[in-house]
Structure formats: C-alpha cells, structure tokens
Amino acid sequence: MRSVPHARRRLSQSVRWGLTLTLLATSIAAASFPTQPVRVLIGAPPGSSPDVVTRLLSEAMASSLGQPVVVENRPGAGGTIATAAVAAAAADGHTLNVSGCSGDSITHAFVSQGRTPLALFKDLTPVGRLLLDHWLLLVPSSSDVASLSDLARKAKAAAVPVAYPSQGEGSTPHLQAERLARALGFKSLHVPYKDSPINDLVGGRLGYAVLPSAAAVPLVKSGRLRALAVLSAERLGALPDVPTAEQAGLSGYRFNGGLCLWAPGATPAAAIQRLNSALVTAARQTPVHEKMQALGADPTPFDIETTAKYVRDFAAESDRLRAAVFGGAR
C-alpha cells in the first residue's frame, strides 16, 4: 500500500520536471528568435497608413529584436496579395503582415473576389495591435464642397455617381465610403486602386474618399485635401477644427479602425510573444509615440490576449457592416 503514494510522488515529480523543461525550451526559443531578418508585407502602396506606421515602428522593433525589419509593399487585390503570401510563408515568425485588425483583407476581400477566404486565427493569427486609427471623410481642396450637407446636395444633383477610391472591394475605405454615401443618400462609384489614389483625389478626378488619419493628416495640413468630418466619437487633436460625423449631422455615425501585426497561423507561441514584446516596446518609445500622435493615430499596443479579443470583436463588427452595405440593392 505504501508503494502507491510513492509512485504518485514520482509521477508528480516527473510532471513538474516535464513542465520545467517545456518552459525552459520555450524560453530558449524566445531568446534565440529571430535568427534572420524579419520581413513585413503590406498590402498597400507607399505613403498609405499601414506603410507610414510600419516604417515608423520597424526601426524601433529591429533594435529590440536584434535583426533588421524589412518592409515590403505588395499592393493589389484588396490587400489579399500580401495576406496570402504571409499565410503561405514558413510559420517561423520571420514573415509578417500589417493590415486592419478587422481582417478585411483576410476574409472580406477574398469573398468579394469569389475566392475562399483565409481563416482568422488559423491561416493568420494576430501578433499585436499597432494602433487605434481615426478615419476622415475627404474631398479635394479645389472642390467647393465644405460640409457633409454640401457633399450630399451636390452629389444628389450630379448626373453621374460620385467616384471614391479604395485598395479593393471589401476593404475598410470601400465599406466606410459606401456606408457614408448611403447615410447621406447619394449614388457613388467605387474605384479600386492597386497604387495610391492620392494624386487622382487631389486632382479632382475622384469626388471623395475615406482614409485613415496617418495618411490623410499631412495632406490636409498641407492644403492638398479638405477634411469634412472625422468618423471617431471625438475630434482629432491633430485637426481640432474638423467636426465629427455626428457633429456634422450624421447621428450615431462612429467608426475607428485598428492596424494589427499578423503572423502565419502555426507560428510558435515563443516567436509570437517575442514579436509582441518588441512591438509594444517600439510603440511606447517617446519619438515613435509623438510622431504617431502628430499623424492623428493613437499608439495603443495590446498584449496577445487583449489583441485576440479585439480582433474577434472588430471582425464581428466588420461582418455586420458588410452585411448592411451589401445586404440590399442600392
């Protein structure tokens, strides 16, 4: 009878040793990662919000990781070129993607193209949130449109639908611009771009656009574009004179986006943790923080668990928006 408790004690000791060895192996793996330069693929052109923010963070992350962080632009197909490439890459943490936390370029953009979408947390998994961004309704500065009511009135009187850009069907600029057109009651024309639409927007070849603040604020401050409204609940410190959509007359209209860092779904937990730690450290550096705030973005990085919850909630909200936009005929 005495041998049973003794055996149990030996088993318990073996379990503890096993757990200790597992934790030690995880710690060693985290310490040794990365072993080569880290590539970050962006499904948007240079000068876009993901590009500006990622390049701002990459140098600070490289210092923490001890390896270069190389940013590559692979625009087109609503961001799916970049996300598909990262999903197919070796799941070792050395190939990453920066895109919206709602997973638009992982799910919706694929569906819009009649393709099987990638699966959140399976094909791509979030490493961490880079920031909370704010979105602006913009028109060319040469336009005589100065308010939401001006835009609605002129667009309703136009002989043709008013054109707006995005990086592809199902993307956030597409869904939000379409949502705004419906809220204001005018007909719109979606024009997808592989490269930046800024020159066409500034030149008046596009009627309006919905763009994130990191890309839009410098263009507004330089006088190239005019901001009619910010879609957040509060005004931007970077553009204090621009009203919110609610203040401009759209009751209940609010939207904030977020950019996330993504890795292939089977990436080891140790690599994910190392990347998240480097991201959080980079975003909290004073120069990075100040530059992002100057662009109207809030550098509020999340840990892994908080990011996962945020992504699930944001993806559900994006699903509802897509259903509202595409659920009925215009």
N, C-alpha and C positions, 0 to 999 in steps of 0.2 A: 504493500500500500504506500510505503514511503517513496517508492521509485516514481510514482505518478507526479507528485508535486515537483520532484527533482527534474523530471523530464519537461514539465511545463516551464520551469525556470530556465532550463537550457533553450527551450523553444523561444521564450520571451527574449532572452539574450540574443538569440540569432536574429529575431525580428528587428531588435534595436540596432544590432550591427549592420543589418541589411539597409535599414533606413539611413544610418550614418554614412555608409558607403555611397548610397544614392545621392544624398545631399552633397557629399564631398565631390562626387563625379560631376554633379550639376554645377557646383561652384567652380571647379576646374574648367569646365566647358565655357562657362560665362566669362571667366578670366581670360581664356585664350581667344575668344571671339572678339573682333573679326580677324581673320588670317590673311585678308586681301582687301583691296579697295571695295567700298560699298557703292553700288550703282542705284540711283533713284530715278525711275522712269516717270515722266509726267505726260499725261495725255492732252496737253495744252501747249500753245506756242509760247515762245519767249515774250516776256512782258506781261503775261497773264498772271492772275493772282497766285495760282499754285507755283508758277515759275519764280515769281518775285519772292515769295515766302520761303520756298525750299532753298533757294540760293542764299538767302539770308541766314538760314539755320544750318546749312551744310558745313560751312567752315567751323562753326562752333561745335557741331557734332563730331567733326573729324578730329578736333583737338581732344575730345573726350574718348573717342574710340581708338585713337592711335593709328588710324588708317584714313586715306583720302575718301571723301564722299563726293562722288561724281554725279552731276545732274544731267540727264539726257531728256530732251524734248522729243516725244513721239506723238504729235497731234494727229487727229483724224478719227472719223467713225465714232464721234461722241465720247472719246476717251477710251474706247474698247481696245484699240491697238496696244496701248500701254498696259492696261489691266490684264489683257490676255497674255501678253509677253511675260509679265511677272508671275501670273498663275502657273505658267508652263516652265518657269525657271527652277533651278535647283533650290530646294527648300532648306537652304542653309543660312538665310539671313543676309546674304550678300547682294541680293537683287530685290529692290523695294519699289513701291509705287506711292505717289502722293495724289490723292483725289478726294472728292467730297465724302464726308462721313455718312451720308445717306445711302451710299452705294449706287448712285445713279449710273455711273459708268461700269458698274459690276453687274447690275440687274436690268434696269430700265432701258438703257441704251441698247443692250443686246436684244431685248424683247422688241424694241422699235424697229430693229433691223431684221426681224424674223429669225433670230439666232437663239440657240439655247443659252440662257444667261449663266454666268458664274454664280456660285453659291457663297453667300457671306458666311464666314467662319469655317468654310470647308475649302474652297478654292483660294480665297484670300481672307486673311484674318487681320484685324486692326492691331497695330503696334501701340498707337497712342494718338491722341488728338493734338494737332499743332496749335490750333487757334479757333476762336469763335469769330467768324467774319460777318460783316454787315453788307447789305446789298442796296444798290442805288438804282433808281429809275433815271435814265439819262437821255438827253436829246443833244443834237449838235448845237454848239453855241451860236451858229449862224441862224438857227431857227427862231421864229418869233413866238414859239411855244414857251411860256414862262411858268405854267402851273399844270396840275392834273386836269383841271377843268378846261384849260386851253387845249391840251392834248386830246381830250375826249371830244370837244366840239369840232376841232379841225379834222380829226380822224373820221368822225361820223359823216362829215361833209365831203370827204375825199372821194374821188371817183374810183379809186383802187384801194385794196387793203394796205395798211401801213406795214412796211417791212421792218423786221428786227432780226438780230443775229444770235447764234449760239454755236457751240462746238459740236452740236449734233442733237438729234431728236432724243428726248428723254432726259437731257441734261438739265441742271438747275436753271441756267439762263433761259432755256426753252420753256420749261414749265412755269417759271415765275412771270416771264413776259406774256405768255398766253393767259395766265391767270389774271394779270393786270388788264389785258385787253378785254377780257370777259367782264371783269368788275367795272370797267369804265364804259362798256357797251359798244365797242367798235371792232371792226374786222381787221385782222392782222395777217401778215405773211411771214412765215418762218423761213429764214435763210441760213442754212448750216454752213459753217466755215471750218476748213482744216487749219488755216492760219489765222492770225489776229484780224478781227473785223474793224479795228480802231480807225484805220485810215478811211474806210468807207463810212463809218459813223461820223467822224469828224467832218468829212467832206459832204455830208448831207445825202449820201446815197442810201442811207438807212434812216428810218424815221425815229426810232427809239431803241433802247436796249436796257437790259437789266444786268448789271455787272457788280462783282464784289468790290468792296471799298479798296482793297490793297492795290487793285489795278486801276480803279476809277479816280481815287482822290487826287493823285498827281495831275491827271488830265483836267479835272475840274479846277484845281488851283491855278493851273497854267492858262485857263481860259479856253481850252480846246473843246470842252464839253460843259453842258449845263446840267446840274442835278435838280430834278423836280421834287424828289422825295427820297428819304431813306426808309427802308422797309422794316427796320427794327422798332421796338417799342419806344426807344428814346433817341434823341438826336445824337449825331456824332460829334465828339469833341473836335475832330479834325475839320468838320464842316458845320459849325454851330448854326449857321443861318438857313440850313436846309431842313424843312419840316419833315416830320414822319408822315407816312402814308395816311395814318389816322388823322393827324392834324391837317393834312391836305384834303380831307374829305372822304377817305375810304375807311369807314368804321369797321373795326375788327380785323383790319388787314395788317398782319405782322409776319415777318419771316427773318430768321437768322440762319446762316449756314455754318458749316464747320469743315475744316480740312483735316484729314487723317493720314497717317503713315500706315501703309499696308505691307504685309509680307505673304509669301505663299502659305497656304493653309497648314502644311505639315512642318513648318519651321519649328525647330526645337524651342521649348519654353525658355531655356537659358539664353538663347540668342534674342528672343523677343524681349526678355527682361533687360538685357544689356542695351538693346536699341532704345527701349522706352526710357531707361535711365539717362542715356545720352541725350535724348530728345528733350526731356524735362529739364536737364541741366542747361542745355543750349537756350531754351526758350526763356529761362529765368535770368540769363545774363543781362545786365543793365543795358548795354548797347543794342542788343537784339530787341529787348523789350521796348525801348524807346523808339527804335525805327519802325517796329510793327504798329505801335500806337499812333505814330505820325501818319501811317497809312490807313488809319481808321479800323485796324484789326486789334482784337483782344488776345494777347498771347497767354492763353489759359490751358496749358497742357494737362492731360489726365494720366493717372496711372492705368495699368492694363485693365483692371476690373471696372473702373469707372468708365473708361473708353468703351468697353464692350457693351455696357448698359446704354450709354449714349448712342452708340451705333444702332442698337436694336430699336430704341425709341425713335430715332431720327428716320430710320428705314421705314418704320410703320407709318410715320407722318408723310414721308415721301410717297408711299404706296397710296395713301388716301388722296394726296394731291393729284397724282397721276390719274386716279380713277375719276376725280372731279373734272379734270381737264379733258380727258379723252372719253369720259363715260357717255357723252351725248353729242349730237351733231351741233355744230356752230349755227 
